[in-house]
């Protein structure tokens, strides 16, 4: 493979490589830490999750909500809490077949990128646990002290924004879509239809009902990774 071309294996994270939603799980974990009132937080957390599944989520509003506990407690405490979250919630949920799928693409020489609508604070340690160096996630605006403000920096990697962010990643490496010799994208969600339609090989992975119907109609591969 020349330096002027690339093969891409793109993966959504939540309900694709993981059998859970990491952002929702982090919110639940902050309740267990006593950082949030259980009833109030869970009601809002569940409502946002239903909006996401329905394709109606206001991503900016959600990011303010999802980062609020970490912002209030500061980077040091938040990082320490996230390390516990990884050990108690994420690592036990990581399944060998998901790790093997990632490793197979890496062994084939593909550039593996996790492309997720969950923010970088939650997802970067998860990407590292999967052995994936390249992460496209929602980037957080930070103040002069490096603390997140609750706002999104740049284009959110959500819906059509995932296509834009992959394009930005390519440009940053002197590449473009026409230099991608092969691309695959694994996702469970109807929200990811724009990027699924962009790649050479869309793979509906543990798909929701609407994505499953589209994948069946279009003859896309359907992979039920966690059966």
PLY file of the C-alpha trace (Angstrom):
ply
format ascii 1.0
element vertex 227
property float x
property float y
property float z
element edge 226
property int vertex1
property int vertex2
end_header
0.00 0.00 0.00
1.49 3.32 -1.04
1.61 6.34 1.22
-0.81 8.08 -1.15
-3.58 5.53 -0.67
-5.21 3.77 2.25
-7.63 1.00 3.20
-10.04 1.97 5.97
-11.90 -0.17 8.47
-14.26 2.13 10.35
-16.15 1.09 13.45
-18.92 2.68 15.44
-18.46 1.92 19.13
-21.66 1.68 21.15
-23.75 -1.42 20.40
-21.29 -2.19 17.60
-17.96 -3.08 19.20
-19.48 -2.87 22.67
-22.79 -4.50 23.67
-23.74 -1.32 25.55
-23.86 2.46 25.16
-20.71 3.82 26.81
-22.07 7.35 27.27
-25.28 6.10 28.89
-23.26 3.70 31.04
-20.92 6.50 32.15
-23.94 8.55 33.20
-25.23 5.64 35.26
-21.77 5.23 36.79
-21.71 8.88 37.91
-24.99 8.23 39.73
-23.37 5.27 41.50
-20.51 7.58 42.50
-23.02 9.94 44.09
-22.23 12.70 41.59
-25.83 12.88 40.41
-29.29 12.41 41.86
-30.34 8.97 40.67
-33.95 9.68 39.70
-33.35 13.03 38.00
-30.27 11.91 36.09
-31.66 8.55 35.03
-34.83 10.13 33.70
-32.88 12.59 31.55
-30.24 10.01 30.55
-32.89 7.55 29.40
-34.81 10.27 27.52
-31.70 11.34 25.59
-30.95 7.70 24.76
-34.44 7.21 23.35
-34.00 10.36 21.25
-30.72 8.97 19.92
-32.34 5.70 18.92
-35.17 7.62 17.26
-32.74 9.84 15.34
-34.00 13.05 16.98
-31.15 13.82 19.38
-29.89 17.41 19.78
-26.22 16.52 20.06
-25.07 19.86 21.52
-27.69 19.69 24.28
-26.77 16.10 25.00
-23.03 16.77 25.24
-23.66 19.53 27.80
-25.66 17.05 29.85
-23.29 14.10 29.38
-20.19 16.06 30.43
-21.75 17.96 33.32
-20.69 15.60 36.11
-17.08 15.38 34.93
-16.92 19.15 34.44
-18.19 19.87 37.93
-15.70 17.49 39.58
-12.65 18.52 37.55
-10.22 16.67 35.33
-8.24 14.82 38.02
-11.28 13.34 39.77
-12.99 12.66 36.45
-9.98 10.77 35.10
-9.75 8.71 38.28
-13.45 7.89 38.06
-13.12 6.94 34.42
-10.33 4.49 35.24
-12.70 2.76 37.68
-15.45 2.87 35.03
-13.14 1.08 32.60
-12.38 -1.70 35.07
-15.88 -2.16 36.44
-18.05 -1.57 33.35
-16.19 -1.46 30.05
-13.54 -4.16 30.22
-15.99 -6.83 31.47
-18.27 -5.94 28.54
-15.56 -6.24 25.87
-16.15 -9.51 24.05
-13.50 -11.59 22.26
-15.33 -11.66 18.93
-15.24 -7.85 18.77
-11.54 -7.77 19.58
-10.90 -10.48 16.99
-12.74 -8.49 14.30
-10.59 -5.43 14.97
-7.43 -7.54 14.97
-8.38 -9.18 11.67
-8.62 -5.81 9.94
-5.36 -4.68 11.47
-3.65 -7.89 10.33
-4.98 -7.29 6.81
-3.20 -3.93 6.75
-6.32 -1.80 7.10
-6.20 1.46 9.01
-8.71 0.93 11.80
-10.58 3.98 13.10
-13.32 4.12 15.72
-15.83 6.76 14.60
-18.27 7.52 17.39
-20.81 10.14 18.42
-19.74 9.71 22.04
-17.33 12.31 23.36
-13.55 11.89 23.50
-13.37 11.85 27.31
-15.49 8.71 27.52
-14.18 6.96 24.43
-10.42 7.48 24.13
-9.54 4.98 26.89
-12.00 2.53 25.32
-10.35 2.85 21.90
-6.99 2.23 23.57
-8.38 -0.87 25.26
-9.35 -2.19 21.82
-5.84 -1.48 20.58
-7.06 1.25 18.21
-4.90 4.35 17.97
-7.15 6.34 15.63
-10.28 7.75 17.22
-12.80 10.14 15.69
-15.10 11.20 18.52
-16.92 14.35 19.57
-14.18 16.77 20.58
-14.75 18.97 23.61
-14.08 22.67 23.74
-11.75 23.48 26.65
-11.04 26.61 28.65
-7.64 28.17 29.35
-7.04 25.62 32.13
-7.81 22.70 29.81
-11.16 21.94 31.42
-14.11 21.10 29.15
-16.73 23.84 28.85
-19.60 21.58 27.82
-19.54 22.80 24.23
-18.45 20.87 21.14
-15.25 21.81 19.33
-15.49 21.60 15.57
-17.83 19.30 13.69
-19.56 16.71 15.86
-19.03 13.15 14.64
-22.76 12.51 14.49
-24.91 11.57 11.49
-23.54 13.45 8.43
-20.80 14.78 10.69
-19.16 11.36 10.71
-18.59 11.64 6.96
-17.18 15.16 7.38
-14.86 14.11 10.18
-13.50 11.13 8.23
-12.89 13.50 5.32
-11.02 15.83 7.69
-8.94 12.90 8.92
-8.03 12.01 5.33
-7.11 15.59 4.41
-4.89 15.87 7.49
-2.87 12.97 6.07
-2.72 14.30 2.52
-5.43 11.92 1.34
-8.98 12.11 0.00
-11.86 9.69 -0.53
-10.66 8.88 -4.05
-7.38 7.63 -2.55
-9.23 5.15 -0.33
-8.85 1.84 -2.18
-11.28 0.03 0.10
-13.43 1.08 3.04
-15.78 -0.69 5.38
-17.94 0.69 8.16
-19.54 -1.33 10.94
-22.50 0.24 12.74
-25.70 -0.67 14.54
-27.52 2.62 14.14
-29.80 4.34 11.64
-28.01 7.54 12.67
-24.95 6.26 10.81
-26.67 5.83 7.46
-24.68 8.69 5.80
-21.32 7.03 6.47
-22.66 3.56 5.71
-23.73 4.86 2.30
-20.31 6.45 1.73
-18.06 3.40 2.19
-17.40 0.54 -0.21
-18.65 -2.11 2.24
-21.32 -1.14 4.76
-21.85 -3.72 7.51
-25.00 -3.45 9.60
-23.66 -4.75 12.91
-26.14 -5.72 15.63
-28.49 -3.40 13.70
-31.48 -1.59 15.10
-34.82 -2.36 13.47
-34.72 0.45 10.91
-31.13 -0.18 9.87
-31.80 -3.90 9.62
-34.67 -3.22 7.21
-32.51 -0.96 5.03
-29.61 -3.41 5.05
-31.92 -6.25 4.01
-33.47 -4.16 1.22
-30.07 -3.08 -0.15
-28.32 -6.41 0.26
-25.80 -5.13 2.79
-23.99 -7.56 5.04
-25.66 -8.00 8.43
-23.38 -9.09 11.27
-24.83 -10.06 14.63
-21.64 -9.90 16.63
-23.07 -10.59 20.06
-25.39 -13.52 19.43
0 1
1 2
2 3
3 4
4 5
5 6
6 7
7 8
8 9
9 10
10 11
11 12
12 13
13 14
14 15
15 16
16 17
17 18
18 19
19 20
20 21
21 22
22 23
23 24
24 25
25 26
26 27
27 28
28 29
29 30
30 31
31 32
32 33
33 34
34 35
35 36
36 37
37 38
38 39
39 40
40 41
41 42
42 43
43 44
44 45
45 46
46 47
47 48
48 49
49 50
50 51
51 52
52 53
53 54
54 55
55 56
56 57
57 58
58 59
59 60
60 61
61 62
62 63
63 64
64 65
65 66
66 67
67 68
68 69
69 70
70 71
71 72
72 73
73 74
74 75
75 76
76 77
77 78
78 79
79 80
80 81
81 82
82 83
83 84
84 85
85 86
86 87
87 88
88 89
89 90
90 91
91 92
92 93
93 94
94 95
95 96
96 97
97 98
98 99
99 100
100 101
101 102
102 103
103 104
104 105
105 106
106 107
107 108
108 109
109 110
110 111
111 112
112 113
113 114
114 115
115 116
116 117
117 118
118 119
119 120
120 121
121 122
122 123
123 124
124 125
125 126
126 127
127 128
128 129
129 130
130 131
131 132
132 133
133 134
134 135
135 136
136 137
137 138
138 139
139 140
140 141
141 142
142 143
143 144
144 145
145 146
146 147
147 148
148 149
149 150
150 151
151 152
152 153
153 154
154 155
155 156
156 157
157 158
158 159
159 160
160 161
161 162
162 163
163 164
164 165
165 166
166 167
167 168
168 169
169 170
170 171
171 172
172 173
173 174
174 175
175 176
176 177
177 178
178 179
179 180
180 181
181 182
182 183
183 184
184 185
185 186
186 187
187 188
188 189
189 190
190 191
191 192
192 193
193 194
194 195
195 196
196 197
197 198
198 199
199 200
200 201
201 202
202 203
203 204
204 205
205 206
206 207
207 208
208 209
209 210
210 211
211 212
212 213
213 214
214 215
215 216
216 217
217 218
218 219
219 220
220 221
221 222
222 223
223 224
224 225
225 226
